[in-house]
Amino acid sequence: MSKRDYYEVLGVARNAGDQEIKSAYRKLALQYHPDRNPGDRAAEEKFKEAAEAYAVLGDSDKRTRYDRFGHAGVAGAAGGGAGFNADIFADFSDILGDFFGFGAGGGRRGGPVRGADLRFDLEIAFEQSFSGTETTIQIPREEHCDACRGSGAAPGSTRETCSQCRGTGQLRYQQGFLVVARPCGQCGGSGQLIKTPCPDCRGTGRKTKDRRVTVRIPAGIADGQRLRLQGEGEHGSVGAPPGDLYVVVHVKVHDRFQREGDDLYLEVPVPYPTMVMGGSFSIDGPAGEMKVDVSSGTASGTLIEFPRKGMPSVTGRGRGALYVRVVVEVPRKLSKDQKKIVEQLSKTMPAERIEVVSTETSRDKPFFEKVRDLFD
């Protein structure tokens, strides 16, 4: 029976590059692999055909001969033209590693396993995020058993090589036209057996312990940012590194300061005479007492900028600004003398016409929308 053109089999053009050929084969191999199509002879044949095509087109020398002479040019080459040869799968370990249980180098996938990463949610005050702080947290984590030092074997005994897989952690089976490797069921893929388990950890080699870990919070950290503490996660298997601990920081909302990036916003009510005549007053800033100067005739809602008085950058470089928004403070109660003075003032400042700018009151707007309106 005549063979189909290898380029047609993989669905690529004759000038396709190596990566395009490899990607096309990967797609077909995953689609028609026998593990995904048990008992389907048609899928097995397509998988076999695609593997044969890749064995030729994936090799520059074989591809050159095939382009010049067709199937006859590769008829004597191993893996192509003379029928399917399972040995060609040694070249496909990077593509079919998940199916065969091998990595790109052809070695077994068992071995030391890195410890799991852990997450801890930490809530801090606004002041702590502004100045930075150091705190201690307590976390439960899996660690090596002290009695057996993580081996799982009772003191005085050792692990033994699995007799079924001979320490490889893999068992090979003939499946159709190829050999498939699967984890050994007797040792669970570890390649070793424990005859006398450690009584403290029952052979697991691990125990859950509560550990206290010191966390340094950098100044300027924002809500939702996380810190990585390398090596503070769960311990890995013997010979493997531990995982990492990720601390997710949650900053409490401040009752006066609002943060946008590294900038801080503060709204301050100011008496009407100060807004009209000008003056100065003190406020409690994020880093201590600050003096605010108001020019005469300042409109309500004006933003006064204090450069480099805002939140420090978490990178350690630079600092945001502090914006103080001054608004007219309207007293709810007035004395008789104050009422007379206001009445006299109103007579000197008659309101001939009041223009309605918008039906939406600024009081109903969120604070940052008010800020944007002022800048616009």
Secondary structure in CASP SS format (residue, H / E / C, confidence):
PFRMAT SS
TARGET T0000
AUTHOR 0000-0000-0000
METHOD secondary structure of the structure
MODEL  1
M C 1.00
S C 1.00
K C 1.00
R C 1.00
D C 1.00
Y H 1.00
Y H 1.00
E H 1.00
V H 1.00
L H 1.00
G C 1.00
V C 1.00
A C 1.00
R C 1.00
N C 1.00
A C 1.00
G C 1.00
D H 1.00
Q H 1.00
E H 1.00
I H 1.00
K H 1.00
S H 1.00
A H 1.00
Y H 1.00
R H 1.00
K H 1.00
L H 1.00
A H 1.00
L H 1.00
Q H 1.00
Y H 1.00
H C 1.00
P C 1.00
D C 1.00
R C 1.00
N C 1.00
P C 1.00
G C 1.00
D C 1.00
R H 1.00
A H 1.00
A H 1.00
E H 1.00
E H 1.00
K H 1.00
F H 1.00
K H 1.00
E H 1.00
A H 1.00
A H 1.00
E H 1.00
A H 1.00
Y H 1.00
A H 1.00
V H 1.00
L H 1.00
G C 1.00
D C 1.00
S H 1.00
D H 1.00
K H 1.00
R H 1.00
T H 1.00
R H 1.00
Y H 1.00
D H 1.00
R H 1.00
F H 1.00
G H 1.00
H H 1.00
A H 1.00
G H 1.00
V H 1.00
A C 1.00
G C 1.00
A C 1.00
A C 1.00
G C 1.00
G C 1.00
G C 1.00
A C 1.00
G C 1.00
F C 1.00
N C 1.00
A H 1.00
D H 1.00
I H 1.00
F H 1.00
A H 1.00
D H 1.00
F H 1.00
S H 1.00
D H 1.00
I H 1.00
L H 1.00
G H 1.00
D H 1.00
F H 1.00
F H 1.00
G C 1.00
F E 1.00
G C 1.00
A C 1.00
G C 1.00
G C 1.00
G C 1.00
R E 1.00
R C 1.00
G C 1.00
G C 1.00
P C 1.00
V C 1.00
R C 1.00
G C 1.00
A C 1.00
D C 1.00
L E 1.00
R E 1.00
F E 1.00
D E 1.00
L E 1.00
E E 1.00
I E 1.00
A C 1.00
F H 1.00
E H 1.00
Q H 1.00
S H 1.00
F H 1.00
S H 1.00
G C 1.00
T E 1.00
E E 1.00
T E 1.00
T E 1.00
I E 1.00
Q E 1.00
I E 1.00
P E 1.00
R E 1.00
E E 1.00
E E 1.00
H E 1.00
C C 1.00
D C 1.00
A C 1.00
C C 1.00
R C 1.00
G C 1.00
S C 1.00
G C 1.00
A E 1.00
A C 1.00
P C 1.00
G C 1.00
S C 1.00
T C 1.00
R C 1.00
E E 1.00
T E 1.00
C C 1.00
S C 1.00
Q C 1.00
C C 1.00
R C 1.00
G C 1.00
T C 1.00
G C 1.00
Q E 1.00
L E 1.00
R E 1.00
Y E 1.00
Q E 1.00
Q E 1.00
G C 1.00
F C 1.00
L E 1.00
V E 1.00
V E 1.00
A E 1.00
R E 1.00
P E 1.00
C C 1.00
G C 1.00
Q C 1.00
C C 1.00
G C 1.00
G C 1.00
S C 1.00
G C 1.00
Q E 1.00
L E 1.00
I C 1.00
K C 1.00
T C 1.00
P E 1.00
C C 1.00
P C 1.00
D C 1.00
C C 1.00
R C 1.00
G C 1.00
T C 1.00
G C 1.00
R E 1.00
K E 1.00
T E 1.00
K E 1.00
D E 1.00
R E 1.00
R E 1.00
V E 1.00
T E 1.00
V E 1.00
R E 1.00
I E 1.00
P C 1.00
A C 1.00
G C 1.00
I C 1.00
A C 1.00
D C 1.00
G C 1.00
Q C 1.00
R E 1.00
L E 1.00
R E 1.00
L E 1.00
Q C 1.00
G C 1.00
E C 1.00
G C 1.00
E C 1.00
H C 1.00
G C 1.00
S C 1.00
V C 1.00
G C 1.00
A C 1.00
P C 1.00
P C 1.00
G C 1.00
D C 1.00
L E 1.00
Y E 1.00
V E 1.00
V E 1.00
V E 1.00
H E 1.00
V E 1.00
K C 1.00
V C 1.00
H C 1.00
D C 1.00
R C 1.00
F C 1.00
Q E 1.00
R E 1.00
E E 1.00
G C 1.00
D C 1.00
D E 1.00
L E 1.00
Y E 1.00
L E 1.00
E E 1.00
V E 1.00
P E 1.00
V E 1.00
P E 1.00
Y H 1.00
P H 1.00
T H 1.00
M H 1.00
V H 1.00
M H 1.00
G C 1.00
G E 1.00
S E 1.00
F E 1.00
S E 1.00
I E 1.00
D E 1.00
G E 1.00
P C 1.00
A C 1.00
G E 1.00
E E 1.00
M E 1.00
K E 1.00
V E 1.00
D E 1.00
V E 1.00
S C 1.00
S C 1.00
G C 1.00
T C 1.00
A C 1.00
S C 1.00
G C 1.00
T E 1.00
L E 1.00
I E 1.00
E E 1.00
F E 1.00
P C 1.00
R C 1.00
K C 1.00
G C 1.00
M C 1.00
P E 1.00
S C 1.00
V C 1.00
T C 1.00
G C 1.00
R C 1.00
G C 1.00
R E 1.00
G C 1.00
A C 1.00
L E 1.00
Y E 1.00
V E 1.00
R E 1.00
V E 1.00
V E 1.00
V E 1.00
E E 1.00
V C 1.00
P C 1.00
R C 1.00
K C 1.00
L C 1.00
S C 1.00
K H 1.00
D H 1.00
Q H 1.00
K H 1.00
K H 1.00
I H 1.00
V H 1.00
E H 1.00
Q H 1.00
L H 1.00
S H 1.00
K H 1.00
T H 1.00
M C 1.00
P C 1.00
A C 1.00
E C 1.00
R C 1.00
I C 1.00
E C 1.00
V C 1.00
V C 1.00
S C 1.00
T C 1.00
E C 1.00
T C 1.00
S H 1.00
R H 1.00
D H 1.00
K C 1.00
P C 1.00
F H 1.00
F H 1.00
E H 1.00
K H 1.00
V H 1.00
R H 1.00
D H 1.00
L H 1.00
F H 1.00
D C 1.00
END
